[in-house]
Amino acid sequence: MKELASLYEVYANDAVRDFGDCLRIAIFRENDFDSLTRMGHAETPQAFAEVVTQLLRRNYKGWLPKNESLPSVMKLVDDYGPKLVRAAIVSHALTWKEKIEKKGDSSV
């Protein structure tokens, strides 16, 4: 049961969502599948840090995460390991977000 709680904590973390959104933009807007592949192969905290550094260096317009997201993600890697954090970021990145319009409301 503890494993499910930690999975939820990582997946629901705002920094993970932020990096997932950034990775999604890199993949679908910039066709940067290399970042996705590299993220998928990050098995150690050092490898994860390298992947994140390379992703940030690419600096695609409009997709950098918030400044506070990087330390938060790296703390999660220290606490839960890179595999769980990596899976949560990739999961957010590959989740299609479509703007749904409700009657009288254009934001969701």
C-alpha positions as CSV (number, residue, x, y, z in Angstrom):
1,M,0.0,0.0,0.0
2,K,2.9,2.3,0.7
3,E,4.1,1.9,-2.9
4,L,0.7,3.2,-4.2
5,A,0.9,6.2,-1.9
6,S,4.4,7.1,-3.1
7,L,3.3,6.7,-6.7
8,Y,0.4,9.1,-6.1
9,E,2.7,11.6,-4.4
10,V,5.1,11.6,-7.3
11,Y,2.5,11.6,-10.1
12,A,0.5,14.4,-8.4
13,N,3.5,16.6,-7.7
14,D,3.3,20.0,-9.5
15,A,7.0,19.9,-10.6
16,V,6.4,16.5,-12.2
17,R,3.4,17.9,-14.0
18,D,5.4,20.9,-15.1
19,F,8.2,18.8,-16.5
20,G,5.7,16.5,-18.2
21,D,4.0,19.5,-19.8
22,C,7.4,20.7,-21.0
23,L,8.4,17.3,-22.4
24,R,5.0,17.1,-24.1
25,I,5.6,20.4,-25.9
26,A,9.1,19.3,-26.9
27,I,7.8,16.0,-28.3
28,F,4.7,17.1,-30.1
29,R,5.6,20.7,-31.1
30,E,9.3,20.4,-31.7
31,N,9.4,16.6,-32.7
32,D,12.1,16.1,-30.0
33,F,11.7,12.4,-29.6
34,D,15.4,12.2,-28.5
35,S,14.5,13.7,-25.2
36,L,11.8,11.1,-24.7
37,T,14.2,8.3,-25.5
38,R,16.9,9.6,-23.3
39,M,14.4,10.1,-20.4
40,G,13.3,6.5,-20.9
41,H,16.9,5.3,-20.4
42,A,17.7,7.3,-17.3
43,E,18.3,4.6,-14.7
44,T,20.4,6.4,-12.1
45,P,20.1,9.8,-10.4
46,Q,23.2,11.0,-12.3
47,A,21.8,9.9,-15.7
48,F,18.4,11.5,-14.8
49,A,20.2,14.8,-14.0
50,E,22.1,14.6,-17.4
51,V,18.8,14.1,-19.3
52,V,17.1,17.0,-17.5
53,T,20.2,19.2,-18.1
54,Q,20.2,18.4,-21.9
55,L,16.4,19.0,-22.0
56,L,16.8,22.4,-20.4
57,R,19.7,23.3,-22.7
58,R,17.6,22.9,-25.8
59,N,15.5,25.8,-24.5
60,Y,12.6,25.5,-26.9
61,K,10.6,28.7,-26.9
62,G,7.6,28.5,-24.5
63,W,8.3,25.3,-22.8
64,L,10.8,25.8,-19.9
65,P,9.6,24.6,-16.5
66,K,9.2,27.0,-13.6
67,N,12.4,27.7,-11.7
68,E,11.2,25.9,-8.5
69,S,10.4,22.7,-10.5
70,L,14.0,21.6,-11.0
71,P,14.9,21.3,-7.3
72,S,11.6,19.7,-6.5
73,V,12.0,17.0,-9.2
74,M,15.6,16.3,-8.2
75,K,14.4,15.9,-4.5
76,L,11.8,13.4,-5.7
77,V,14.5,11.5,-7.5
78,D,16.5,11.4,-4.3
79,D,13.5,10.3,-2.3
80,Y,11.8,7.8,-4.7
81,G,14.4,7.0,-7.3
82,P,14.7,8.1,-10.9
83,K,12.6,5.3,-12.4
84,L,9.4,6.3,-10.6
85,V,9.9,10.0,-11.3
86,R,10.8,9.3,-14.9
87,A,7.7,7.2,-15.4
88,A,5.5,10.0,-14.0
89,I,7.0,12.7,-16.2
90,V,6.7,10.5,-19.3
91,S,3.2,9.6,-18.4
92,H,2.3,13.3,-18.1
93,A,4.1,14.0,-21.4
94,L,2.2,11.4,-23.3
95,T,-1.2,12.3,-22.0
96,W,-3.1,14.2,-24.5
97,K,-4.5,17.4,-23.1
98,E,-7.3,18.8,-25.2
99,K,-9.1,22.0,-24.3
100,I,-12.8,21.0,-23.6
101,E,-15.3,23.8,-24.0
102,K,-18.3,23.8,-21.8
103,K,-21.4,25.9,-22.3
104,G,-20.5,29.4,-21.4
105,D,-17.0,28.4,-20.3
106,S,-14.0,28.2,-22.5
107,S,-11.4,27.2,-19.9
108,V,-11.0,23.8,-18.3
